[in-house]
């Protein structure tokens, strides 16, 4: 149902989008047409993403086994999925959303009501996904784009002189770094358990181990609230690895780099067929290179 102030919210968010995209360009983030249009009451394209990972395995050295994206001509709130049931031999994780790197992604009222820091991060995130910025395998690109968008959001609020939002963006960045470290700790545990235990017993031990990593546990539970925890384990951990595997390392690199644009430009030098091993090497090389600059 439309509310009287929905049009005003969308107009304000449209102005924000234009401003953030212009700012991103100053950092070398070429703007795209994602989120440029506001929902006008007609059909809104949302996406349903599904990730499937073979039971007892994690996507540590390659992509998730199966990744699907299904377009729906409705906002994400309309077709609430209750459950994706067991698929023999696979763990399954899904999520829905209206924001994605495509001109068909429009700014909805729901997006306009999101916290300001999240909106700015999403705008920058989807622009970074544009092929003019990064054109890499999905799991490599997400691992770079996710921290860069958080870092760019901090720079946006710093330039704006918005101290309250800047503090929120810095706090959000710190939380994401903690989440990244928690995730890597849990994944290391899961890898060992899957190598020594039966699949069902291993999953239960991994879910129990979540309590050791409270920052990640909070996100895991929130994002799998309508899904079977035991069914989702391998796919959810593999999905999150794509987004947060390198987050803390790239954030540390940003502290050493001359500036954020230099870091972004250096990461853009990765070849289009980059692998996790190649990205690991690039991050290590940049750590040495930036470290030498500060001596």
C-alpha positions as CSV (number, residue, x, y, z in Angstrom):
1,X,0.0,0.0,0.0
2,X,1.3,3.4,-1.0
3,X,1.8,6.0,1.7
4,X,1.6,9.8,1.2
5,X,5.3,10.3,1.9
6,X,6.5,7.5,-0.3
7,X,7.1,9.8,-3.3
8,X,9.2,12.1,-1.1
9,X,11.3,9.3,0.2
10,X,12.0,8.0,-3.3
11,X,12.8,11.6,-4.5
12,X,15.3,12.0,-1.7
13,X,16.9,8.7,-2.3
14,X,17.1,9.4,-6.1
15,X,19.1,12.6,-5.2
16,X,21.3,10.6,-2.8
17,X,22.0,8.0,-5.5
18,X,23.1,10.7,-8.0
19,X,25.3,12.3,-5.3
20,X,26.9,9.0,-4.3
21,X,27.6,7.9,-7.9
22,X,29.3,11.3,-8.6
23,X,31.4,10.9,-5.5
24,X,32.3,7.3,-6.5
25,X,33.6,8.6,-9.8
26,X,36.1,10.8,-7.9
27,X,37.5,7.5,-6.4
28,X,37.7,5.9,-9.8
29,X,34.4,4.0,-9.4
30,X,32.7,4.4,-12.8
31,X,29.0,4.8,-12.2
32,X,26.5,2.3,-13.8
33,X,22.8,2.5,-14.4
34,X,22.0,0.2,-11.4
35,X,19.5,1.9,-9.0
36,X,19.3,5.0,-11.1
37,X,15.5,4.8,-11.5
38,X,13.0,4.8,-8.7
39,X,10.1,2.4,-8.5
40,X,7.0,4.2,-9.9
41,X,4.3,1.8,-8.9
42,X,4.7,-0.6,-11.7
43,X,6.3,-4.1,-11.6
44,X,9.6,-4.1,-9.7
45,X,12.2,-6.7,-10.6
46,X,13.7,-8.5,-7.6
47,X,16.1,-11.4,-7.6
48,X,16.0,-14.8,-5.9
49,X,19.5,-16.2,-5.5
50,X,20.2,-19.8,-4.6
51,X,23.6,-21.3,-3.7
52,X,24.1,-25.0,-3.6
53,X,27.2,-26.8,-2.2
54,X,27.8,-30.5,-2.1
55,X,27.3,-31.8,1.4
56,X,30.4,-32.1,3.5
57,X,32.4,-29.6,1.4
58,X,33.1,-25.9,1.3
59,X,34.0,-23.6,-1.6
60,X,37.5,-23.0,-0.4
61,X,39.6,-23.2,-3.6
62,X,36.9,-22.6,-6.3
63,X,33.4,-21.3,-6.8
64,X,30.2,-22.5,-5.1
65,X,29.1,-25.7,-6.9
66,X,25.8,-24.3,-8.2
67,X,24.7,-20.6,-8.2
68,X,21.3,-19.6,-9.6
69,X,19.6,-16.2,-10.0
70,X,15.9,-16.0,-10.8
71,X,14.2,-12.7,-11.7
72,X,10.8,-11.9,-10.2
73,X,8.6,-9.0,-11.3
74,X,7.7,-8.1,-7.7
75,X,9.4,-6.4,-4.8
76,X,11.2,-8.9,-2.5
77,X,8.6,-8.5,0.3
78,X,5.7,-9.8,-1.9
79,X,6.7,-13.5,-2.6
80,X,8.0,-14.4,0.9
81,X,9.6,-17.8,0.5
82,X,8.9,-20.0,3.5
83,X,11.4,-22.7,2.8
84,X,13.6,-24.4,0.3
85,X,13.4,-28.1,1.1
86,X,16.2,-30.6,1.1
87,X,18.0,-31.3,-2.2
88,X,19.7,-34.7,-2.0
89,X,23.4,-34.4,-1.8
90,X,23.5,-30.6,-1.5
91,X,23.3,-27.9,1.0
92,X,21.1,-25.0,-0.1
93,X,21.0,-21.3,0.9
94,X,18.8,-18.6,-0.6
95,X,18.1,-14.9,-0.3
96,X,16.0,-12.3,-2.1
97,X,16.7,-8.7,-2.9
98,X,15.9,-5.7,-5.1
99,X,19.4,-4.3,-5.3
100,X,21.8,-5.8,-7.8
101,X,24.2,-4.8,-10.5
102,X,21.9,-4.3,-13.4
103,X,20.0,-1.4,-15.0
104,X,16.7,-3.2,-14.1
105,X,17.5,-2.8,-10.4
106,X,15.4,0.2,-9.2
107,X,15.3,2.1,-5.9
108,X,12.2,0.9,-4.0
109,X,10.5,2.5,-1.1
110,X,12.0,-0.3,1.0
111,X,15.4,0.7,-0.1
112,X,14.7,4.3,0.7
113,X,13.8,3.3,4.3
114,X,17.1,1.5,4.9
115,X,19.7,3.2,7.2
116,X,21.7,5.9,5.3
117,X,25.0,4.1,5.7
118,X,23.6,0.9,4.2
119,X,22.1,2.8,1.2
120,X,25.4,4.5,0.5
121,X,27.3,1.2,0.7
122,X,24.8,-0.6,-1.6
123,X,25.0,2.2,-4.3
124,X,28.8,2.0,-4.3
125,X,28.8,-1.8,-4.1
126,X,26.6,-2.2,-7.2
127,X,28.5,0.3,-9.2
128,X,31.8,-1.5,-8.4
129,X,30.3,-4.6,-9.9
130,X,30.0,-2.9,-13.2
131,X,32.3,-4.5,-15.8
132,X,33.9,-1.1,-16.4
133,X,35.2,-1.4,-12.8
134,X,35.6,-5.1,-12.1
135,X,35.0,-8.1,-14.4
136,X,36.1,-11.0,-12.4
137,X,34.8,-14.4,-11.3
138,X,31.9,-13.9,-8.9
139,X,33.5,-15.2,-5.8
140,X,36.7,-13.1,-6.5
141,X,34.8,-10.0,-7.4
142,X,32.5,-10.1,-4.3
143,X,35.5,-10.5,-2.1
144,X,37.0,-7.3,-3.4
145,X,33.8,-5.2,-4.0
146,X,32.4,-5.8,-0.5
147,X,35.3,-4.2,1.5
148,X,35.9,-1.5,-1.1
149,X,32.3,-0.3,-0.9
150,X,32.5,-0.1,2.9
151,X,35.7,1.8,2.7
152,X,34.3,4.1,0.0
153,X,31.2,4.8,2.2
154,X,33.5,6.0,5.0
155,X,35.3,8.4,2.6
156,X,31.9,9.7,1.3
157,X,30.7,10.6,4.8
158,X,34.2,12.0,5.7
159,X,34.0,14.3,2.6
160,X,30.4,15.3,3.4
161,X,31.5,16.3,7.0
162,X,28.6,14.1,8.3
163,X,30.2,13.2,11.6
164,X,27.3,11.0,12.9
165,X,27.0,8.9,9.7
166,X,30.8,8.8,9.5
167,X,30.9,7.3,13.0
168,X,28.2,4.8,12.0
169,X,30.1,3.8,8.8
170,X,33.4,3.3,10.8
171,X,31.5,1.2,13.4
172,X,29.9,-0.9,10.6
173,X,33.3,-1.4,9.1
174,X,34.7,-2.6,12.4
175,X,31.8,-5.1,12.8
176,X,32.4,-6.4,9.3
177,X,36.1,-7.0,10.0
178,X,35.1,-8.9,13.2
179,X,32.6,-10.9,11.1
180,X,35.3,-11.7,8.6
181,X,37.7,-13.0,11.3
182,X,34.9,-15.0,12.9
183,X,33.9,-16.6,9.6
184,X,37.5,-17.6,8.8
185,X,37.8,-19.2,12.3
186,X,34.5,-21.1,11.8
187,X,35.5,-22.2,8.3
188,X,38.8,-23.6,9.6
189,X,37.0,-25.6,12.2
190,X,34.4,-26.8,9.7
191,X,37.1,-27.9,7.2
192,X,38.7,-30.1,9.9
193,X,35.4,-31.6,11.1
194,X,34.2,-32.4,7.6
195,X,37.5,-34.3,7.0
196,X,37.1,-36.5,10.1
197,X,33.3,-36.9,10.8
198,X,30.2,-38.1,9.1
199,X,28.3,-35.3,7.3
200,X,25.4,-35.1,9.7
201,X,27.5,-35.2,12.9
202,X,29.9,-32.6,11.4
203,X,27.0,-30.2,10.7
204,X,25.7,-30.4,14.2
205,X,29.2,-29.8,15.6
206,X,29.7,-26.8,13.3
207,X,26.3,-25.3,14.4
208,X,27.3,-25.8,18.0
209,X,30.7,-24.1,17.3
210,X,28.8,-21.0,16.1
211,X,28.6,-20.0,19.8
212,X,32.3,-19.4,19.8
213,X,31.9,-16.7,17.1
214,X,29.1,-14.4,18.3
215,X,29.5,-11.8,15.7
216,X,29.1,-14.2,12.8
217,X,26.5,-16.3,14.7
218,X,24.2,-13.2,14.9
219,X,24.3,-12.7,11.1
220,X,24.0,-16.5,10.4
221,X,20.9,-16.8,12.5
222,X,19.3,-13.6,11.1
223,X,19.9,-14.5,7.5
224,X,18.8,-18.2,7.8
225,X,15.8,-17.5,10.0
226,X,13.3,-19.2,7.7
227,X,15.7,-21.9,6.5
228,X,16.8,-25.2,8.0
229,X,20.0,-24.6,9.8
230,X,21.4,-28.1,9.2
231,X,20.5,-28.0,5.5
232,X,22.1,-24.6,5.0
233,X,25.5,-25.0,6.6
234,X,27.8,-25.7,3.6
235,X,26.1,-23.4,1.2
236,X,25.8,-20.5,3.7
237,X,29.5,-20.7,4.8
238,X,30.6,-20.9,1.1
239,X,28.4,-17.9,0.2
240,X,29.8,-15.8,3.0
241,X,33.3,-16.8,2.1
242,X,32.8,-15.1,-1.2
243,X,31.8,-11.8,0.5
244,X,34.0,-11.8,3.6
245,X,37.0,-14.0,3.0
246,X,39.4,-11.1,2.2
247,X,37.5,-8.3,4.0
248,X,39.8,-7.9,6.9
249,X,42.9,-8.2,4.8
250,X,41.7,-5.6,2.3
251,X,40.7,-3.3,5.2
252,X,44.2,-3.6,6.6
253,X,45.7,-2.9,3.1
254,X,43.6,0.3,3.0
255,X,45.3,1.5,6.2
256,X,48.7,1.2,4.5
257,X,47.8,2.3,1.0
258,X,48.5,5.9,0.0
259,X,44.7,6.4,-0.6
260,X,41.6,4.3,-1.4
261,X,41.8,5.1,-5.1
262,X,45.3,3.7,-5.3
263,X,44.2,0.5,-3.6
264,X,41.2,0.2,-5.9
265,X,43.3,0.8,-9.1
266,X,45.9,-1.8,-7.9
267,X,43.2,-4.4,-7.4
268,X,41.7,-3.7,-10.8
269,X,45.0,-5.0,-12.3
270,X,43.9,-8.6,-11.6
271,X,43.3,-10.6,-14.7
272,X,39.7,-11.5,-15.7
273,X,40.4,-15.2,-14.9
274,X,41.8,-14.5,-11.4
275,X,41.7,-17.4,-8.9
276,X,41.7,-17.3,-5.1
277,X,45.4,-18.2,-5.2
278,X,46.2,-15.3,-7.5
279,X,44.2,-12.8,-5.4
280,X,46.0,-14.1,-2.2
281,X,49.3,-13.4,-3.9
282,X,48.2,-9.9,-5.1
283,X,47.1,-9.0,-1.6
284,X,50.4,-10.2,-0.1
285,X,52.4,-8.3,-2.7
286,X,50.5,-5.1,-2.1
287,X,51.0,-5.5,1.7
288,X,54.8,-5.5,1.1
289,X,54.6,-2.7,-1.5
290,X,52.5,-0.4,0.7
291,X,54.6,-1.3,3.7
292,X,57.7,-0.2,1.9
293,X,56.1,3.2,1.1
294,X,55.6,4.0,4.8
295,X,59.2,3.4,5.8
